């Protein structure tokens, strides 16, 4: 699965890469060089980030499903118990 960014996200990423290289490495790079770097990162490192995000989502969902009964349980047929308690007062 290749990771693709929207046109807007790609433009922002390229601007960010150029700025990073200029400010941190004190070197100016052009659009083509920034695009090559972005493509490399998306292809080489992107899957690791994606897989970690999916694993985190699975843990989160598993925890929510495990607690589903506790979070969503409603006691059944409690009307008369409430009435009995009120009458005793």
C-alpha distances in whole Angstrom, upper triangle without the diagonal:
4,6,9,13,16,18,21,18,18,22,22,20,22,25,24,23,26,29,27,28,31,33,32,32,34,33,32,29,28,25,24,24,22,19,19,19,16,14,14,14,11,9,12,13,10,8,12,13,10,11,14,14,13,16,18,18,18,22,23,22,24,27,27,28,30,32,32,36,37,35,36,39,42,46,47,51,52,54,57,57,56,60,61,61,62,65,66,66
4,6,10,13,15,18,15,14,18,19,17,18,22,21,20,23,25,24,25,28,30,29,29,31,29,28,25,24,21,20,20,19,16,15,15,13,10,11,11,8,7,10,11,8,8,12,12,10,12,15,15,15,18,20,19,21,23,24,24,26,29,29,30,32,34,34,38,39,37,38,41,44,48,49,53,54,56,59,59,58,61,63,62,63,67,68,68
4,7,10,13,15,12,11,15,16,14,15,19,18,17,21,23,22,23,26,27,26,27,29,28,26,23,23,20,19,19,17,14,14,14,11,9,11,10,6,7,10,10,7,8,11,10,9,11,14,13,14,17,18,18,19,22,23,23,25,27,28,29,31,33,33,37,37,35,36,40,43,46,48,51,52,54,58,57,56,60,62,60,61,65,66,65
4,7,9,11,9,9,12,14,12,14,17,17,17,19,21,21,22,25,26,26,26,29,27,25,22,21,18,17,18,16,13,14,14,11,9,12,11,8,9,13,13,10,11,14,13,12,15,17,16,16,20,21,20,22,25,25,25,28,30,30,31,33,35,35,38,39,37,38,41,44,47,49,53,53,55,59,58,57,60,63,61,62,66,67,66
4,6,8,6,6,9,10,9,11,14,14,15,17,19,19,21,23,24,24,25,27,25,23,21,19,16,16,17,14,12,14,14,10,10,13,12,9,12,15,14,11,13,16,14,13,17,18,16,18,21,21,20,23,26,25,26,28,30,30,31,34,35,35,38,39,37,37,41,44,47,49,52,53,55,58,58,57,60,62,61,61,65,66,65
4,5,5,6,9,10,10,12,14,15,16,18,20,21,22,24,25,26,27,28,27,25,22,20,17,17,19,16,14,16,17,13,13,16,16,13,15,18,18,15,17,20,17,16,20,21,19,20,24,24,22,25,28,27,27,30,32,31,32,35,36,36,39,40,37,38,42,44,48,49,53,53,54,58,58,57,59,62,61,61,65,66,65
4,6,5,6,9,10,11,12,14,15,17,18,20,21,23,24,25,26,27,25,23,20,18,14,15,17,15,12,15,16,13,13,17,17,14,17,20,20,17,20,22,20,19,23,24,22,24,27,27,26,29,31,30,31,34,35,35,36,39,40,39,43,44,41,41,45,47,51,53,56,56,58,61,61,60,63,65,64,64,68,69,68
4,5,5,6,9,10,11,12,14,16,17,18,20,21,22,24,25,26,24,22,20,18,15,17,18,15,14,17,17,14,15,18,17,16,19,21,21,18,21,23,20,20,24,24,22,24,27,26,26,29,31,30,30,34,35,34,36,39,39,39,42,43,40,40,44,46,50,52,55,55,56,60,60,58,61,64,62,62,66,67,66
4,5,5,6,9,10,10,12,14,15,16,18,20,21,22,23,24,23,21,19,18,14,16,17,14,12,15,15,11,13,16,14,13,16,18,17,14,17,19,17,16,20,21,19,21,24,23,23,26,28,27,28,31,32,31,33,36,37,36,40,40,37,38,42,45,48,50,54,54,55,59,58,57,60,62,61,61,65,66,65
4,5,5,6,9,10,10,12,14,15,16,18,20,21,21,22,21,19,16,14,11,12,14,10,9,12,12,8,10,13,12,11,14,16,16,14,17,19,17,17,21,22,20,22,25,25,25,28,30,29,30,33,34,34,36,38,39,39,43,43,41,42,45,48,51,53,57,57,59,62,61,60,63,66,64,65,68,69,68
4,5,5,6,9,10,11,12,14,16,17,18,20,20,21,19,17,15,13,10,12,13,10,9,13,13,10,13,16,15,14,17,20,19,17,21,22,20,20,24,25,23,25,28,28,28,31,33,32,33,36,37,37,39,41,42,42,46,46,43,44,48,50,54,56,59,59,60,64,63,62,65,67,66,66,70,71,70
4,5,5,6,9,10,11,12,14,15,16,18,19,20,19,17,15,14,12,14,15,11,11,15,14,11,14,16,15,14,18,20,18,17,20,22,19,20,23,23,22,24,27,26,26,29,31,30,31,34,35,35,37,39,40,40,44,44,41,42,46,48,52,54,57,57,58,62,61,60,63,65,63,64,67,68,67
4,5,5,6,9,10,10,12,14,15,16,17,18,17,15,14,13,11,13,12,9,9,12,10,8,11,13,11,11,15,16,15,13,17,18,16,17,21,21,20,22,25,24,25,28,29,29,30,33,34,34,36,38,39,39,43,43,40,42,45,48,52,54,57,57,59,62,62,60,63,66,64,64,68,69,68
4,5,5,6,9,10,11,12,14,15,16,16,15,13,10,9,7,9,9,6,6,10,9,7,10,12,12,12,15,17,16,16,19,21,19,20,23,24,23,25,28,28,28,31,33,32,34,36,37,38,40,42,43,43,47,47,44,46,49,52,55,58,61,61,63,66,65,64,67,69,68,68,72,73,72
4,5,5,6,9,10,11,12,14,15,15,14,12,10,10,8,12,11,8,10,13,12,11,14,16,15,16,19,20,19,18,22,23,21,22,26,26,25,28,30,29,30,33,34,33,35,38,39,39,41,43,44,44,48,48,45,46,50,53,56,58,62,62,63,67,66,64,67,70,68,68,72,73,71
4,5,5,6,9,10,10,12,13,14,14,12,12,12,11,14,13,9,11,14,12,10,14,15,13,15,18,19,17,17,20,21,19,20,24,23,22,25,28,27,27,31,32,31,33,36,36,36,39,41,41,42,46,45,43,44,48,51,54,57,60,60,61,65,64,62,65,67,66,66,70,70,69
4,5,5,6,8,10,10,11,12,11,10,9,10,9,11,10,6,9,11,8,8,12,12,11,13,16,16,15,15,19,20,18,20,23,23,23,26,28,27,28,31,32,32,34,36,37,38,40,42,43,43,47,47,44,46,50,52,56,58,62,62,63,67,66,64,68,70,68,68,72,73,72
4,6,5,6,9,10,10,10,9,7,6,7,8,10,9,6,10,12,10,10,14,15,14,16,19,19,19,19,23,23,22,24,27,27,26,29,31,31,32,35,36,36,38,40,41,41,44,46,46,47,51,50,48,49,53,56,59,62,65,65,67,70,69,67,71,73,71,71,75,76,74
4,5,5,6,8,10,10,9,8,9,11,11,14,13,10,13,15,13,13,17,18,16,18,21,21,20,21,24,24,22,25,28,27,27,30,32,31,32,35,36,35,37,40,40,41,43,45,46,46,50,49,47,49,52,55,58,61,64,64,66,69,68,66,69,71,69,70,73,74,73
4,5,5,6,7,9,9,10,10,12,13,15,13,10,13,15,12,12,16,16,14,17,20,19,18,19,22,22,20,23,26,25,25,28,29,28,30,33,34,33,36,38,38,39,42,43,44,45,48,48,45,48,51,54,57,60,63,63,65,68,67,65,69,70,68,69,73,73,72
4,6,5,5,6,6,7,7,10,12,13,11,9,13,13,11,12,16,15,15,17,20,19,18,20,23,23,22,24,27,27,27,30,31,31,33,35,36,36,38,41,41,42,44,46,47,48,51,51,49,51,54,57,60,63,66,66,68,71,70,69,72,74,72,72,76,76,75
4,6,6,5,5,5,8,11,13,15,13,11,15,16,14,15,19,19,18,21,23,23,22,23,27,27,25,28,31,30,30,33,35,34,35,38,39,39,41,44,44,44,47,49,49,50,54,53,51,53,56,59,63,65,69,68,70,73,72,70,74,76,73,74,78,78,77
4,6,5,8,9,11,14,16,18,16,14,18,19,16,17,21,21,19,22,25,24,23,24,27,27,25,28,31,29,29,33,34,33,35,38,38,38,40,43,42,43,46,47,48,49,53,52,49,52,55,58,61,64,67,66,68,72,70,68,72,74,71,72,76,76,74
4,6,8,10,12,16,17,19,16,14,18,18,15,17,20,19,18,21,23,22,21,22,26,25,23,26,29,27,28,31,32,31,33,36,36,36,39,41,41,42,45,46,46,48,51,50,48,51,54,57,60,63,66,66,68,71,69,68,71,73,71,71,75,75,74
4,5,9,10,14,16,17,14,13,17,17,14,16,20,18,18,21,23,22,21,23,26,25,24,27,30,29,29,33,34,33,35,38,38,38,41,43,43,44,47,48,49,50,54,53,51,53,57,60,63,66,69,69,71,74,72,71,74,76,74,75,78,79,77
4,7,10,13,16,18,15,14,18,19,16,19,22,21,20,24,26,25,24,26,29,29,28,30,33,32,33,36,37,36,38,41,41,41,44,46,46,47,50,51,52,53,57,56,54,56,59,62,65,68,72,71,73,76,75,73,77,78,76,77,81,81,79
4,7,10,13,14,12,12,16,16,14,17,20,19,19,22,24,23,23,25,28,28,27,30,33,32,33,36,37,37,38,41,42,42,44,46,47,48,50,52,52,54,57,57,54,57,60,63,66,69,72,72,74,77,76,74,78,80,77,78,82,82,81
4,7,10,12,10,10,14,14,13,15,18,19,19,21,23,23,23,24,28,28,27,30,33,32,33,35,37,37,38,41,42,42,44,46,47,48,50,52,53,53,57,57,54,56,60,62,66,68,72,72,73,77,76,74,77,79,77,78,82,82,81
4,7,8,6,7,10,11,10,13,15,15,16,19,20,21,21,22,26,26,26,27,30,31,31,33,35,35,36,39,40,40,42,45,46,46,48,50,51,52,56,55,53,55,58,61,65,67,71,70,72,76,75,73,76,79,77,77,81,82,80
4,6,5,6,9,10,11,12,14,16,17,18,20,21,22,22,26,27,26,28,31,31,31,34,36,36,37,39,41,41,43,45,46,46,49,51,52,52,56,56,53,55,58,61,65,67,70,70,72,76,75,73,76,79,77,77,81,82,81
4,6,5,6,9,10,10,12,14,15,16,18,20,20,20,24,25,24,25,29,29,29,31,34,34,34,37,39,39,40,43,44,44,46,48,49,50,53,53,51,52,56,58,62,64,68,68,69,73,72,71,74,76,75,75,79,79,79
4,5,5,6,9,10,10,12,14,15,16,18,19,20,23,24,24,25,28,29,29,31,34,34,35,37,39,39,40,43,44,45,46,49,50,50,54,54,52,53,57,59,63,65,69,69,71,74,73,72,75,78,76,77,80,81,80
4,5,5,6,9,10,11,12,14,15,16,17,18,21,23,23,24,27,28,28,30,32,33,34,36,38,38,40,42,43,44,46,48,49,50,53,54,51,53,56,59,63,65,68,69,70,74,73,72,75,77,76,76,80,81,80
4,5,5,6,9,10,11,12,14,15,16,16,19,21,20,21,24,25,25,27,30,30,31,33,35,35,37,39,40,41,43,45,46,46,50,50,48,49,53,56,59,62,65,65,67,70,69,68,72,74,72,73,76,77,76
4,5,5,6,8,10,10,12,14,15,15,18,20,19,20,23,24,24,26,29,29,30,32,34,34,35,38,39,40,41,44,45,45,49,49,47,48,52,55,58,60,64,64,66,69,68,67,71,73,71,72,75,76,76
4,5,5,6,9,10,11,12,14,14,17,19,19,20,23,24,24,26,28,29,30,32,34,35,36,38,40,40,42,44,46,46,50,50,48,49,53,56,59,61,65,65,67,71,70,69,72,74,73,74,77,78,77
4,5,5,6,9,10,10,11,12,15,17,16,18,21,22,22,24,26,27,28,30,32,32,34,36,37,38,40,42,43,44,48,48,46,48,51,54,57,60,63,63,66,69,68,67,70,72,71,71,75,76,75
4,5,5,6,9,10,10,10,13,15,14,15,18,19,19,22,24,24,25,28,29,30,31,33,35,35,37,39,40,41,45,45,43,44,48,51,54,56,60,60,62,66,65,64,67,69,67,68,72,72,72
4,6,5,6,8,10,10,12,15,15,15,18,19,20,21,24,25,25,27,29,30,31,33,35,36,37,39,41,41,45,45,43,45,48,51,55,57,60,61,63,66,65,64,68,70,68,69,73,73,73
4,6,5,6,8,9,11,13,14,15,17,19,19,21,23,24,25,27,29,30,31,33,35,36,37,39,41,41,45,46,44,45,49,52,55,57,61,61,64,67,66,65,68,70,69,70,73,74,74
4,5,5,5,6,9,10,10,12,15,15,16,18,20,21,22,24,26,27,28,30,32,33,34,36,38,38,42,42,41,42,46,49,52,54,58,58,61,64,63,62,65,67,66,67,70,71,70
4,6,6,4,7,10,9,10,13,14,15,16,18,19,20,22,24,25,26,28,30,31,32,34,36,36,40,40,39,40,43,46,50,52,56,56,58,61,60,60,63,65,64,65,68,69,68
4,6,6,7,10,11,11,13,15,16,17,19,21,22,23,25,26,27,29,31,32,33,35,37,37,41,42,40,42,45,48,51,53,57,58,60,63,62,62,65,67,65,67,70,71,70
4,6,7,8,10,11,12,14,16,17,18,20,22,23,25,26,27,29,31,32,33,35,37,38,41,42,40,42,45,48,52,54,57,58,60,64,62,62,65,67,66,67,70,71,70
4,6,6,7,9,10,11,13,15,16,17,19,20,22,23,25,26,28,29,31,32,34,35,39,39,37,39,42,46,49,51,55,55,58,61,59,59,62,64,62,64,67,68,67
4,5,5,6,9,10,11,12,14,15,16,18,20,21,22,24,26,27,28,30,32,33,36,37,35,37,40,43,46,49,52,53,55,58,57,56,60,62,60,61,65,65,65
4,5,5,6,8,10,10,12,14,15,16,18,20,21,22,24,25,26,28,30,31,35,35,34,35,38,42,45,47,51,51,54,57,56,55,59,60,59,61,64,64,64
4,5,5,6,9,10,11,12,14,15,17,18,20,21,23,24,26,27,29,30,34,34,33,35,38,41,44,46,50,51,53,56,55,54,58,59,58,59,63,63,63
4,6,5,6,9,10,11,12,14,16,17,18,20,21,23,24,26,27,28,32,32,31,33,36,39,42,45,48,49,51,54,53,52,56,57,56,57,61,61,61
4,5,5,6,9,10,11,12,14,15,16,18,20,21,22,24,26,27,30,31,29,31,34,37,40,43,46,47,49,52,51,51,54,56,54,56,59,60,60
4,5,5,6,9,10,10,12,14,15,16,18,20,21,22,24,25,29,30,28,30,33,36,39,42,45,46,49,52,50,50,54,55,54,55,59,59,59
4,5,5,6,9,10,11,12,14,15,17,18,20,21,23,24,28,28,27,29,32,35,38,41,44,45,47,50,49,48,52,53,52,53,57,57,57
4,5,5,6,9,10,10,12,14,15,17,18,20,21,22,26,26,25,26,30,33,36,38,42,42,45,48,47,46,50,51,50,51,55,55,55
4,5,5,6,9,10,10,12,14,15,16,18,20,21,24,25,24,25,28,31,35,37,40,41,44,47,45,45,49,50,49,50,54,54,54
4,5,5,6,9,10,10,12,14,15,16,19,20,23,24,23,25,27,31,34,36,40,40,43,46,45,45,48,49,48,50,53,53,53
4,5,5,6,9,10,11,12,14,15,17,18,22,22,21,23,26,29,32,35,38,39,41,44,43,42,46,47,46,47,51,51,51
4,5,5,6,8,10,11,12,14,15,16,20,20,19,20,23,27,30,32,36,36,39,42,41,40,44,45,44,46,49,49,49
4,5,5,6,8,10,10,12,14,15,18,19,18,20,23,26,29,31,35,36,38,41,40,40,43,45,44,45,48,49,49
4,6,5,6,9,10,10,12,14,17,18,17,19,22,25,28,30,34,35,37,40,39,39,42,43,42,44,47,47,47
4,6,5,6,9,10,11,12,16,16,14,17,20,23,26,29,32,32,35,38,36,36,40,41,40,41,45,45,45
4,5,5,6,8,10,10,14,15,13,15,18,21,24,26,30,31,33,36,35,35,38,40,39,40,43,44,44
4,5,5,6,9,10,13,14,14,15,17,21,24,26,30,30,33,36,35,35,38,39,38,40,43,44,44
4,6,5,6,9,12,12,11,14,16,19,22,25,28,29,32,34,33,33,36,37,36,38,41,41,41
4,5,5,6,10,10,9,11,13,17,20,22,26,26,29,32,30,30,34,35,34,36,39,39,39
4,5,5,8,10,9,10,12,16,19,21,25,25,28,31,30,30,34,35,34,36,39,39,40
4,6,8,9,10,11,12,16,18,21,25,25,28,31,29,30,33,34,33,35,38,38,39
4,6,5,6,8,10,13,16,19,22,22,25,28,26,26,30,31,30,32,35,35,35
4,5,5,6,8,11,14,16,20,21,24,26,25,25,29,30,29,31,34,34,35
4,6,5,5,9,11,13,17,18,21,23,22,22,26,27,26,28,31,31,32
4,6,6,9,11,14,18,17,20,23,21,21,25,26,25,27,30,30,30
4,6,9,12,15,19,18,21,24,22,22,25,27,25,27,30,31,31
4,6,10,12,16,16,19,22,21,20,24,25,24,26,29,30,30
4,7,9,13,13,16,19,18,18,21,22,22,24,26,27,28
4,6,10,10,12,15,14,14,18,19,19,20,23,24,25
4,7,7,10,12,11,12,15,16,16,18,20,21,23
4,6,8,11,11,12,14,16,16,18,20,21,23
4,6,7,8,10,12,13,14,16,17,19,21
4,6,5,6,9,10,11,13,15,16,18
4,6,5,6,9,10,11,13,15,16
4,5,5,6,9,10,10,12,15
4,5,5,6,9,10,11,13
4,5,5,6,9,10,11
4,5,5,6,9,10
4,5,5,6,9
4,5,5,7
4,6,6
4,6
4
